[in-house]
Amino acid sequence: MRQAILLTGVVILGLHWASCTERFCENDMGCGLDERCDTETGKCIKVDGGVAYPVDGSVTDPDGGDGGDGGPCTGPQDCTETNQPICDVTDEICRACATSTECGQQVPALPFCNTGTGACVGCLNSDPDCGGTTPICDDATESCRGCNNDTDCQNELTDRPACAPDRSCVGCTDSATHCSGSTPICNQASWTCEPCLNHAECDTVAGGICDYATGACIAAADIVYVNNGVTCDDNGLCDQSTPCCSIQGALDNAVTATRDTVLVSDGTYGRIDVTGTTSVWIVGEGQGVWISDSSSSAQVSISDTATLTLENVNVGDPSLAVGIGVNCLGSAFDHPAVDLYRNRIVNNGGGGVSLDDCNFRLHNNIVAGNGGGGSAFGGCRIGNLDVTAEFFHNTVANNFLGVVDPGGVFCLSSVEIRSSIIVGNTNAELDTNCVPYFSLIEDNTGGVGSDNIVGVPTFVGGGDYHLQPGSTGTDQADPATTLTLDIDGEPRVQGAGPDMGADEVQ
């Protein structure tokens, strides 16, 4: 009978032998309950995590051999149990995740680690884990989804409180609901709250007037309303429910130092005087506001140290008024101020605009058809200057003067005429004190400026002084102009550059 002779370090009958402190094996049955056989070394090694070993020493995978629940693995594809998604490269055993980094490396579709459950998930927080059209991290599924309503966005993303039609969370979808202060208008293209750019934007969210300086819509309580087409009262509050009947009534009875904005509805109103220390902004709501009076006095008069901003108003008469259109008259001691924005000053027999010892800004106005055989000037007369003198993007056309002075713009002191159209006026367009830059001057008169064009524009015609597309003067105004709107409140610039005159071809 043969006997096996045990020799330390010698292999006999196919078995590995070593010191008595080591256990050798050919398969797992030769190892303990918490061990497995490493067939490369023939040694039993300890196993960490979840594999059960029955009494007979055989290995049993509780997951049926598919690598889950702590089973052996060669990669994450073998780890199918939700709470053990990571294949440990050291032990080749499926285990719970410990960091989002390893989820992103092994389970890219579920890049975040829920350390409480050990599972790799689609998201932990809405921000920054989710975005686009799936901005909400759903607590139940731990995956990103689209918003269902504003509340979803408000609970998760305070900087994007509105749910857009594509189910993304955005800054706003409605001006009145989501926007306020200096950004009251919801831009429907970018879904962001922005400053107002024109008065029409403020019609539905406030009182109907945009404060260009701040970008805010002025509150209705701070506006004086004038509308002679409804029940009105010059002696009341002149609010939206019962407006003033006349502009002068609003000036005399309702305008205060803190309530100094007047919104006028379409209609024809009498002449106005702005005197004393009054400071007021008068805005025409539509295109049909007329200040027209049959007397020989100026339609609009500014004196003393008063300040008037007049915007989007027709001054004159569809046929012919007798007096001057706008007359700002100061003195050596008192200097009133007038800002004329986007007005049509037409058919005033005494002349269009007279400015003497007066601070002024004339932007985007049409001054046309003014003057007559007995008038002192035609389109504009600029006398002694005080401090502010801006004449930008105005159209002065077809004004008449019986005497030999220029019928367009007559300047007693040096004044820059910028980005304007001066055409069709009697005698001459400009005198030498009027210095044009980037302007269309039909007869090339005026002082020595630069970048001017000699010629005539193509107007729509019939008393309409909007430019036709392709007209001389389009795209050729001062490229550094700061005016972002034209006479119609439409954006300037369109095309290759800003257009000369009051109108920007759209």
C-alpha positions in Angstrom: 0.0 0.0 0.0 1.4 3.4 -1.1 1.7 6.1 1.4 1.8 9.8 0.7 5.0 11.4 2.1 4.5 15.0 3.2 7.4 17.2 2.3 7.2 20.9 2.9 7.2 22.9 -0.4 6.9 19.6 -2.5 4.0 18.9 -4.8 2.8 15.3 -4.6 -0.3 13.8 -6.2 -1.2 17.2 -7.7 -1.7 19.0 -4.4 0.2 22.1 -3.3 1.8 22.0 0.1 3.4 24.6 2.3 3.8 25.5 5.9 1.0 24.4 8.2 -0.2 28.0 8.6 -1.4 28.3 5.0 -4.4 26.6 3.3 -4.1 25.4 -0.2 -6.9 24.4 -2.6 -7.8 23.3 -6.0 -11.4 24.6 -5.8 -13.7 26.5 -3.4 -14.7 23.2 -1.6 -11.2 23.2 -0.1 -11.7 26.6 1.6 -13.6 28.0 4.6 -17.1 29.5 4.6 -15.7 33.1 4.2 -13.1 32.1 1.6 -12.7 31.2 -2.1 -10.0 29.4 -3.9 -7.6 31.5 -6.0 -6.8 29.0 -8.8 -3.7 30.9 -9.9 -2.0 30.6 -6.6 -3.8 27.6 -5.2 -4.5 29.5 -2.0 -7.7 30.2 -0.1 -8.4 33.9 0.3 -10.9 35.9 2.3 -14.0 37.2 0.6 -15.6 40.6 1.5 -19.3 41.0 1.0 -22.4 38.9 0.4 -21.4 35.5 -1.1 -22.7 32.7 1.0 -20.9 29.4 1.5 -22.9 26.4 2.7 -21.6 23.8 5.1 -20.3 21.6 2.2 -18.0 24.5 1.1 -19.6 25.1 -2.4 -20.1 28.6 -3.6 -23.6 29.8 -4.0 -24.5 33.1 -5.8 -27.9 34.3 -4.3 -28.6 36.3 -7.5 -28.4 33.2 -9.7 -24.9 33.9 -11.0 -25.6 37.3 -12.7 -23.2 39.3 -10.6 -25.8 41.2 -8.4 -26.0 41.5 -4.7 -22.3 41.4 -4.1 -21.6 38.7 -6.6 -18.3 38.5 -8.5 -17.9 40.8 -11.5 -15.6 41.8 -14.3 -17.3 45.2 -15.0 -20.4 47.3 -14.2 -22.4 45.2 -16.7 -22.3 42.3 -14.2 -23.8 44.5 -11.3 -27.5 44.5 -11.8 -28.7 45.1 -8.3 -29.9 48.7 -7.8 -28.1 49.3 -4.5 -24.9 47.5 -5.6 -24.1 49.1 -9.0 -20.3 49.4 -8.7 -17.8 46.6 -9.7 -14.9 46.9 -7.3 -11.8 46.6 -9.4 -9.8 45.4 -6.4 -12.0 42.6 -5.2 -14.1 42.1 -8.4 -17.2 42.2 -6.3 -20.4 44.3 -6.9 -20.9 46.9 -4.1 -22.8 50.1 -3.2 -21.5 53.4 -4.7 -19.5 55.7 -2.5 -19.1 58.7 -4.8 -20.7 60.3 -7.8 -17.4 60.1 -9.6 -17.4 56.3 -9.7 -21.1 56.3 -10.8 -20.2 58.7 -13.7 -17.3 56.4 -14.6 -19.1 53.1 -14.4 -22.8 54.0 -14.9 -22.8 57.1 -17.1 -26.5 57.1 -17.6 -26.9 57.4 -13.8 -24.0 59.7 -12.9 -24.9 60.6 -9.2 -24.4 58.5 -6.1 -27.2 58.3 -3.5 -24.9 57.5 -0.5 -27.9 56.7 1.6 -29.1 53.8 -0.6 -25.8 53.1 -2.4 -27.6 53.4 -5.8 -26.4 55.3 -8.8 -29.2 57.7 -9.8 -30.1 60.3 -12.5 -30.0 63.3 -10.2 -29.8 64.4 -6.6 -30.8 68.0 -6.9 -32.6 70.0 -9.7 -29.7 72.5 -9.8 -27.1 71.7 -11.0 -27.9 68.1 -11.9 -30.8 68.8 -14.3 -31.5 71.4 -17.0 -33.0 72.2 -20.4 -36.4 70.7 -20.9 -36.0 68.4 -17.9 -35.1 70.8 -15.1 -36.7 69.1 -12.1 -35.1 66.3 -10.1 -38.1 64.0 -9.3 -37.8 62.8 -5.7 -39.7 59.6 -6.4 -37.7 58.4 -9.4 -34.4 60.3 -8.7 -34.4 61.3 -12.4 -34.8 64.6 -14.3 -38.2 65.5 -15.7 -39.9 68.5 -17.2 -41.8 71.0 -15.1 -45.6 70.6 -14.8 -46.4 74.1 -13.5 -44.8 77.2 -12.0 -44.8 75.7 -8.6 -42.4 73.0 -9.7 -39.9 75.6 -10.8 -40.5 77.9 -7.8 -39.9 75.1 -5.3 -36.7 74.0 -7.0 -35.2 76.9 -8.9 -35.8 80.3 -7.4 -34.0 82.1 -10.2 -36.2 80.4 -12.8 -39.7 80.6 -11.4 -41.8 80.0 -14.5 -42.7 76.8 -16.4 -42.3 77.3 -20.1 -44.4 75.5 -22.8 -41.5 73.2 -23.5 -41.4 72.3 -19.8 -38.2 74.1 -19.1 -37.9 76.4 -16.1 -37.3 80.0 -17.2 -37.2 83.5 -15.8 -40.7 84.4 -17.0 -43.6 83.6 -19.3 -45.8 86.5 -18.4 -44.9 90.1 -17.6 -47.6 90.7 -15.0 -47.0 87.4 -13.1 -43.2 87.1 -13.1 -41.7 90.6 -13.8 -41.5 93.8 -11.9 -39.3 96.8 -10.9 -36.7 97.9 -13.4 -37.3 94.7 -15.5 -41.1 94.6 -15.9 -41.4 93.1 -19.4 -41.1 89.4 -20.2 -39.2 88.8 -23.4 -41.1 86.0 -25.1 -38.0 85.0 -27.1 -35.6 84.6 -24.3 -38.1 84.1 -21.4 -36.3 86.7 -19.3 -37.5 89.8 -17.6 -36.1 92.9 -19.2 -36.5 96.7 -19.0 -39.3 98.3 -20.9 -38.3 99.9 -24.2 -41.6 101.6 -25.2 -44.8 102.8 -23.7 -47.0 100.1 -25.4 -45.2 97.4 -23.4 -46.4 99.0 -20.2 -50.1 99.1 -21.2 -51.0 95.8 -19.6 -48.7 95.7 -16.6 -48.8 99.3 -15.3 -50.1 102.8 -16.3 -49.0 102.8 -19.9 -45.7 104.8 -19.7 -42.2 103.4 -19.8 -39.6 105.4 -17.8 -36.8 105.1 -20.3 -34.2 106.1 -17.7 -34.9 103.3 -15.3 -36.6 100.7 -17.6 -39.5 100.5 -15.2 -43.2 101.0 -16.1 -44.6 104.0 -14.2 -47.5 103.0 -11.8 -50.9 104.2 -12.8 -51.2 106.0 -9.5 -48.3 108.2 -10.5 -49.8 109.2 -13.9 -52.2 112.0 -14.7 -54.7 110.9 -17.4 -56.3 113.1 -20.1 -59.1 111.9 -22.3 -61.8 114.2 -23.7 -63.6 111.3 -25.4 -65.1 109.9 -22.2 -66.6 111.3 -19.0 -63.9 113.6 -17.7 -63.3 116.3 -15.1 -60.5 118.9 -15.0 -61.1 119.4 -11.3 -60.8 115.8 -10.1 -57.9 113.4 -9.6 -57.5 112.9 -13.3 -57.0 109.2 -12.8 -57.9 106.4 -15.2 -61.5 106.2 -14.0 -62.2 109.9 -14.4 -59.4 111.6 -16.5 -58.9 115.3 -17.1 -60.7 116.8 -20.1 -57.8 119.0 -21.2 -54.1 119.0 -21.1 -54.1 122.5 -19.6 -56.5 121.4 -16.9 -54.1 118.6 -16.0 -51.2 121.1 -15.8 -53.2 123.5 -13.7 -54.9 121.1 -11.3 -53.4 117.6 -11.2 -49.7 117.8 -12.0 -47.4 117.9 -8.9 -43.8 117.5 -8.2 -44.3 113.8 -7.5 -47.1 113.2 -10.1 -45.6 114.8 -13.1 -46.3 112.4 -16.0 -49.4 113.0 -18.2 -50.8 110.4 -20.6 -53.1 111.8 -23.3 -55.6 109.7 -25.2 -56.3 110.3 -28.9 -58.3 113.5 -29.5 -57.9 117.2 -30.3 -56.9 119.5 -27.4 -56.4 123.2 -27.0 -53.1 125.0 -26.7 -51.0 124.7 -23.5 -48.8 127.0 -21.5 -46.0 125.5 -19.3 -44.8 128.2 -16.9 -43.3 128.9 -13.6 -41.3 126.1 -12.1 -43.5 123.3 -13.6 -41.7 120.2 -14.7 -43.9 117.8 -16.7 -43.7 114.9 -19.2 -46.6 114.8 -21.6 -47.0 111.6 -23.7 -49.5 110.9 -26.5 -50.9 107.5 -26.1 -51.6 106.9 -29.8 -50.8 108.6 -33.1 -54.0 110.7 -33.0 -53.2 113.3 -30.2 -53.4 116.8 -31.6 -52.7 120.1 -29.9 -54.4 122.5 -32.2 -55.8 126.0 -31.6 -57.1 128.6 -34.0 -55.7 131.6 -32.1 -52.5 133.4 -33.1 -50.7 132.2 -29.9 -48.3 129.4 -29.9 -49.8 125.9 -29.7 -47.2 125.0 -27.0 -45.5 127.6 -25.0 -42.7 127.1 -22.4 -41.3 130.0 -20.3 -39.8 131.0 -17.0 -37.8 128.1 -15.6 -40.4 125.4 -16.6 -39.3 122.1 -18.1 -41.5 120.3 -20.7 -40.9 116.9 -22.3 -43.4 116.4 -25.1 -43.6 113.0 -26.8 -45.6 111.5 -29.6 -47.9 114.4 -30.2 -49.1 116.2 -33.3 -48.7 120.0 -32.9 -50.5 122.2 -35.4 -53.5 121.5 -37.7 -54.3 119.1 -40.5 -55.0 122.2 -42.6 -53.2 125.3 -41.2 -53.0 126.8 -37.7 -52.2 130.5 -37.3 -49.5 130.7 -34.6 -46.2 129.1 -33.9 -46.1 125.3 -33.2 -43.7 125.2 -30.2 -42.3 128.3 -28.7 -39.7 128.1 -25.9 -38.8 131.6 -24.8 -36.4 132.3 -22.0 -34.4 135.4 -21.0 -30.9 136.4 -19.8 -32.0 135.3 -16.3 -34.5 132.5 -16.8 -33.8 129.5 -19.1 -36.7 127.1 -19.6 -36.1 123.7 -21.2 -37.9 121.7 -23.8 -37.3 118.1 -25.0 -39.3 117.2 -28.1 -39.3 113.5 -28.8 -41.1 111.7 -31.7 -43.5 114.6 -32.5 -45.1 115.8 -35.7 -45.1 119.6 -35.8 -47.0 120.4 -39.0 -49.0 123.2 -40.6 -48.3 126.0 -38.2 -48.6 129.3 -40.0 -46.3 131.2 -37.6 -43.5 128.6 -38.0 -42.7 125.2 -36.6 -40.3 125.4 -33.5 -38.8 128.5 -32.0 -36.1 128.2 -29.3 -34.6 131.3 -27.7 -32.5 131.3 -24.5 -33.7 127.8 -24.0 -32.2 124.4 -23.3 -33.5 121.9 -25.8 -33.3 118.4 -27.2 -35.0 117.7 -30.5 -34.9 114.0 -31.3 -36.9 112.1 -34.0 -39.3 114.9 -34.9 -41.0 115.7 -38.2 -41.2 119.5 -38.8 -43.1 120.1 -42.0 -45.4 122.4 -43.8 -44.9 125.3 -41.4 -44.5 129.0 -42.0 -46.1 131.4 -44.4 -45.7 134.7 -46.2 -45.9 136.7 -42.9 -44.1 134.3 -40.6 -40.8 135.1 -38.9 -39.3 131.7 -39.7 -40.2 128.5 -41.5 -39.3 125.1 -40.0 -37.0 125.9 -37.0 -35.5 129.0 -35.5 -32.7 128.6 -32.9 -31.8 131.8 -31.1 -29.5 132.4 -28.2 -28.2 129.2 -26.6 -28.0 128.3 -22.9 -26.3 124.9 -22.2 -28.1 122.0 -23.8 -28.6 122.1 -27.6 -29.3 118.7 -29.3 -30.7 118.4 -32.8 -30.6 114.7 -33.7 -32.5 112.6 -36.3 -35.1 115.3 -37.3 -36.8 115.6 -40.6 -37.4 119.3 -41.6 -39.2 119.5 -44.9 -41.3 121.7 -47.1 -41.5 124.7 -44.7 -42.1 128.1 -46.2 -40.7 131.6 -45.5 -41.6 134.8 -47.3 -38.4 136.6 -46.4 -34.9 135.7 -47.6 -33.7 133.8 -44.5 -33.4 130.0 -44.7 -36.8 128.3 -44.5 -35.4 125.1 -43.1 -33.4 125.7 -39.9 -32.2 129.2 -39.0 -29.5 129.4 -36.3 -28.5 132.6 -34.6 -25.7 130.8 -32.8 -23.6 127.8 -33.8 -25.6 124.6 -33.6 -24.8 121.1 -34.7 -27.4 119.4 -36.9 -26.8 115.7 -36.7 -28.3 112.7 -38.6 -31.1 114.8 -40.0 -32.9 115.4 -43.3 -33.4 119.1 -44.3 -35.1 119.3 -47.7 -37.7 121.1 -49.7 -37.7 124.4 -47.7 -37.8 127.8 -49.3 -34.8 130.0 -49.9 -32.2 127.8 -48.3 -32.1 124.7 -46.1 -29.6 126.0 -43.5 -27.7 129.1 -42.7 -24.0 129.1 -41.9 -24.5 128.9 -38.1 -26.2 125.5 -38.6 -23.4 123.0 -38.9 -24.5 119.6 -40.3 -23.0 116.2 -39.7 -24.1 112.9 -41.2 -27.2 114.7 -42.7 -29.0 114.9 -46.0 -29.1 118.6 -47.0 -30.7 119.2 -50.4 -28.8 122.3 -51.4 -25.6 121.7 -49.4 -26.0 124.9 -47.3 -25.0 125.3 -43.7 -21.6 125.6 -42.0 -18.7 123.3 -42.6 -19.5 119.9 -41.1 -18.7 116.4 -42.3 -20.2 113.2 -43.7 -23.2 114.9 -45.3 -25.1 114.0 -48.5 -26.5 116.4 -51.1 -29.7 115.2 -52.6 -33.4 114.4 -51.8 -34.9 111.4 -50.0 -37.8 109.3 -51.2 -40.7 109.9 -48.8 -43.9 107.9 -48.8 -45.7 111.1 -50.0 -49.0 112.7 -49.5 -47.9 114.4 -46.3 -46.3 111.2 -45.0 -42.6 111.8 -44.3 -41.6 108.2 -43.6 -38.8 107.0 -45.8 -39.2 104.5 -48.6 -36.9 101.5 -48.5 -33.7 102.2 -50.4 -34.2 106.0 -50.1 -31.2 108.3 -50.1 -30.1 108.7 -46.5 -30.9 105.2 -45.3 -28.1 103.5 -43.4 -26.0 106.7 -43.6 -26.7 108.5 -40.3 -24.0 108.8 -37.6 -23.1 105.2 -36.7 -22.4 106.4 -33.2 -26.0 107.6 -32.7 -27.4 106.9 -29.2 -31.1 106.9 -30.2 -32.5 103.4 -30.1 -36.1 104.3 -31.3 -37.4 106.3 -34.2 -40.5 108.6 -34.5 -42.8 105.6 -34.4 -41.1 104.0 -31.4 -39.7 101.3 -33.6 -36.1 100.0 -33.2 -33.2 102.0 -34.6 -30.9 100.6 -36.1 -32.3 98.4 -38.9 -30.0 97.5 -41.8 -26.4 98.3 -42.3 -26.6 101.5 -40.2 -29.0 104.1 -38.8 -31.1 106.1 -41.2 -31.0 109.9 -41.5 -34.0 111.8 -40.3 -36.9 110.9 -37.9 -37.9 107.6 -39.5 -36.0 104.3 -39.5 -37.0 102.1 -42.3 -38.2 98.8 -40.8 
